């Protein structure tokens, strides 16, 4: 046991909110997304490993700093507490996905709506990551959960991505001016998370990419302009 960690009950004896994952740290779904070139990045990785090993409630700042090979004073320069560490890691993951899937022209107009298919295609390659976030989203609905603020920010990021796609699409004549971007964002997020849940439960029976593709095709008939649909059919 490392100094500062204290005694820990076996994983199955801790409440669900304290034990998000039973995977080892090397299998943690976010770790590989974090670059290790700076003390901040090393601390984020160490925190994720510590949370994965023993749960959020039992993780100590001393143990996290020790795992990162840094002092607690360095940790305090970057993060006020464990909540800040968790929020930083989850927010970084969201930004990474946004930049990979919706960067530049990929996030504008109808391309930004079709990009949800690309998101699902990427997620299908990482079932462990999808499962981790499915579990975390449920736990984070509790206002007292340390990831609750991240969850609210996650919703805002989705709204931002869809708003950009809709506004640029309207300007280009691709998307109908009466399209409700907020409602569209809620629908897309609910659809993709619902499909992922069904896929995780019955992977042999579900093709998540085909399902979200079908939904996007349905959207094309509702939110795109007649002129743009004619261009798509050519």
C-alpha positions as CSV (number, residue, x, y, z in Angstrom):
1,X,0.0,0.0,0.0
2,X,1.4,3.4,-0.9
3,X,1.7,6.1,1.8
4,X,-1.3,8.3,2.2
5,X,-3.9,5.9,0.7
6,X,-5.3,4.5,3.9
7,X,-7.1,1.2,4.2
8,X,-9.5,0.3,1.4
9,X,-12.3,-2.2,1.5
10,X,-12.5,-4.8,-1.3
11,X,-14.0,-3.2,-4.5
12,X,-17.3,-5.1,-4.2
13,X,-17.9,-3.7,-0.7
14,X,-17.8,-0.1,-1.8
15,X,-20.9,1.7,-3.1
16,X,-21.3,2.0,-6.8
17,X,-20.5,5.7,-6.8
18,X,-17.1,5.0,-5.3
19,X,-16.1,2.2,-7.7
20,X,-16.8,3.1,-11.3
21,X,-14.6,0.4,-12.9
22,X,-13.1,-2.9,-12.0
23,X,-10.5,-2.7,-14.8
24,X,-6.9,-2.3,-14.1
25,X,-5.3,1.2,-14.6
26,X,-3.6,0.1,-17.8
27,X,-7.0,-0.7,-19.3
28,X,-8.6,2.6,-18.2
29,X,-10.5,4.0,-21.3
30,X,-9.4,7.6,-20.9
31,X,-5.7,7.1,-20.0
32,X,-4.5,6.7,-23.6
33,X,-6.1,10.1,-24.6
34,X,-3.9,12.0,-22.2
35,X,-0.5,13.2,-23.3
36,X,2.2,12.8,-20.6
37,X,4.5,15.7,-21.6
38,X,3.5,18.0,-18.8
39,X,3.0,17.7,-15.0
40,X,-0.7,18.5,-15.5
41,X,-1.2,15.6,-17.9
42,X,0.8,13.2,-15.7
43,X,-1.5,14.2,-12.8
44,X,-4.6,13.6,-14.8
45,X,-3.4,10.1,-15.8
46,X,-2.4,9.3,-12.3
47,X,-5.8,10.4,-11.0
48,X,-7.6,8.2,-13.5
49,X,-5.5,5.3,-12.5
50,X,-6.1,5.9,-8.8
51,X,-9.8,6.3,-9.3
52,X,-9.9,3.1,-11.4
53,X,-7.9,1.1,-8.9
54,X,-9.6,2.0,-5.7
55,X,-12.6,4.3,-6.4
56,X,-13.0,8.0,-6.3
57,X,-13.9,8.1,-2.6
58,X,-10.8,6.3,-1.4
59,X,-8.3,8.0,-3.7
60,X,-6.1,10.5,-1.9
61,X,-4.2,13.5,-3.4
62,X,-1.0,12.2,-1.8
63,X,-1.4,8.9,-3.6
64,X,-2.2,10.6,-6.9
65,X,0.8,12.8,-6.7
66,X,3.0,9.9,-5.7
67,X,1.7,7.9,-8.7
68,X,2.5,10.8,-11.0
69,X,6.0,11.1,-9.6
70,X,5.3,14.6,-8.4
71,X,4.9,16.3,-5.0
72,X,1.6,17.3,-3.5
73,X,2.7,20.9,-3.8
74,X,2.9,20.5,-7.6
75,X,-0.6,19.0,-7.7
76,X,-1.9,21.9,-5.7
77,X,-0.6,24.3,-8.2
78,X,-2.7,22.7,-10.9
79,X,-5.8,21.3,-9.1
80,X,-7.7,22.5,-6.1
81,X,-9.1,19.1,-5.2
82,X,-10.1,15.7,-6.6
83,X,-13.2,17.1,-8.2
84,X,-11.1,19.4,-10.2
85,X,-8.9,16.5,-11.3
86,X,-11.8,14.5,-12.4
87,X,-13.5,17.4,-14.2
88,X,-10.3,18.2,-16.1
89,X,-9.8,14.6,-17.3
90,X,-13.4,14.2,-18.5
91,X,-13.5,17.6,-20.1
92,X,-10.2,16.8,-22.0
93,X,-11.8,13.7,-23.3
94,X,-14.8,15.6,-24.6
95,X,-12.6,18.2,-26.3
96,X,-10.5,15.5,-27.9
97,X,-13.6,13.8,-29.4
98,X,-15.0,17.2,-30.6
99,X,-11.7,18.1,-32.3
100,X,-11.4,14.8,-34.0
101,X,-15.0,14.4,-35.2
102,X,-16.2,18.0,-35.8
103,X,-13.0,20.0,-36.5
104,X,-13.2,22.6,-39.3
105,X,-15.5,21.8,-42.2
106,X,-16.5,18.4,-40.7
107,X,-18.6,20.3,-38.2
108,X,-20.3,22.7,-40.5
109,X,-23.7,22.3,-42.1
110,X,-25.0,18.9,-43.0
111,X,-21.5,17.5,-42.5
112,X,-21.8,18.3,-38.8
113,X,-24.9,16.1,-38.6
114,X,-23.5,13.3,-40.6
115,X,-20.4,13.4,-38.3
116,X,-22.5,11.6,-35.7
117,X,-22.2,8.5,-37.8
118,X,-18.4,8.9,-37.7
119,X,-18.6,9.3,-33.9
120,X,-20.4,6.0,-33.6
121,X,-18.0,4.3,-36.0
122,X,-15.1,5.4,-33.7
123,X,-17.0,4.4,-30.6
124,X,-17.7,0.9,-32.0
125,X,-13.9,0.3,-31.9
126,X,-13.7,1.1,-28.2
127,X,-16.5,-0.8,-26.3
128,X,-14.6,-0.4,-23.0
129,X,-14.7,3.3,-23.3
130,X,-18.3,3.3,-24.3
131,X,-19.2,1.1,-21.3
132,X,-17.2,3.3,-18.9
133,X,-19.0,6.5,-20.0
134,X,-22.4,4.8,-20.0
135,X,-21.9,3.8,-16.4
136,X,-20.4,7.2,-15.4
137,X,-23.3,9.2,-17.0
138,X,-25.8,7.3,-14.9
139,X,-23.9,7.9,-11.7
140,X,-23.3,11.5,-12.5
141,X,-27.0,12.3,-12.7
142,X,-26.7,12.6,-8.9
143,X,-26.0,16.3,-8.2
144,X,-23.6,15.2,-5.4
145,X,-21.5,13.0,-7.7
146,X,-18.1,14.5,-8.5
147,X,-18.8,14.1,-12.3
148,X,-22.1,15.9,-12.2
149,X,-20.7,19.3,-13.4
150,X,-18.9,17.4,-16.2
151,X,-22.1,15.9,-17.3
152,X,-23.8,19.2,-17.5
153,X,-20.8,20.6,-19.5
154,X,-21.1,17.5,-21.7
155,X,-24.6,18.4,-22.6
156,X,-23.6,22.0,-23.3
157,X,-20.8,20.8,-25.6
158,X,-23.3,18.7,-27.6
159,X,-25.5,21.7,-27.9
160,X,-22.6,23.8,-29.2
161,X,-21.6,21.2,-31.8
162,X,-25.2,20.9,-33.2
163,X,-25.8,24.6,-33.0
164,X,-22.7,25.2,-35.2
165,X,-23.8,22.6,-37.7
166,X,-27.4,24.0,-37.9
167,X,-26.4,27.7,-38.1
168,X,-23.8,27.1,-40.9
169,X,-26.2,24.7,-42.6
170,X,-29.0,27.4,-42.7
171,X,-26.5,29.9,-44.1
172,X,-25.5,27.5,-46.8
173,X,-29.1,26.6,-47.7
174,X,-28.6,23.0,-46.5
175,X,-30.8,23.0,-43.4
176,X,-34.2,24.5,-43.0
177,X,-34.3,27.8,-41.2
178,X,-37.0,26.6,-38.8
179,X,-34.8,23.7,-37.4
180,X,-34.7,23.7,-33.6
181,X,-31.0,23.1,-32.9
182,X,-31.6,22.5,-29.2
183,X,-34.2,19.8,-29.8
184,X,-32.0,18.3,-32.5
185,X,-29.1,18.1,-30.1
186,X,-31.2,16.4,-27.4
187,X,-32.5,13.9,-30.0
188,X,-29.1,13.0,-31.4
189,X,-27.6,12.5,-28.0
190,X,-30.5,10.4,-26.8
191,X,-30.4,8.3,-29.9
192,X,-26.7,7.6,-29.9
193,X,-26.6,6.8,-26.2
194,X,-29.7,4.6,-26.5
195,X,-28.1,2.7,-29.5
196,X,-24.9,2.3,-27.5
197,X,-26.7,0.8,-24.5
198,X,-28.5,-1.7,-26.7
199,X,-25.2,-2.5,-28.5
200,X,-23.4,-3.1,-25.1
201,X,-26.2,-5.4,-24.0
202,X,-26.6,-7.4,-27.2
203,X,-23.5,-6.8,-29.3
204,X,-24.1,-9.7,-31.6
205,X,-27.6,-8.4,-32.5
206,X,-26.9,-4.7,-33.1
207,X,-25.0,-2.8,-35.7
208,X,-24.7,0.6,-34.0
209,X,-23.3,2.4,-37.1
210,X,-26.1,1.2,-39.3
211,X,-28.7,2.3,-36.7
212,X,-27.4,5.8,-36.3
213,X,-27.0,6.0,-40.1
214,X,-30.6,5.2,-40.5
215,X,-31.6,7.9,-38.0
216,X,-29.5,10.5,-39.8
217,X,-31.1,9.5,-43.1
218,X,-34.5,10.1,-41.5
219,X,-33.3,13.5,-40.3
220,X,-32.3,14.4,-43.8
221,X,-35.9,14.1,-44.9
222,X,-37.0,16.4,-42.1
223,X,-34.4,19.2,-41.5
224,X,-32.7,19.6,-44.9
225,X,-34.0,21.9,-47.6
226,X,-35.6,20.6,-50.8
227,X,-32.8,22.0,-52.9
228,X,-30.2,20.4,-50.8
229,X,-31.9,17.0,-50.8
230,X,-32.0,17.2,-54.6
231,X,-28.3,17.8,-54.6
232,X,-27.8,14.8,-52.4
233,X,-29.7,12.6,-54.8
234,X,-27.6,13.5,-57.7
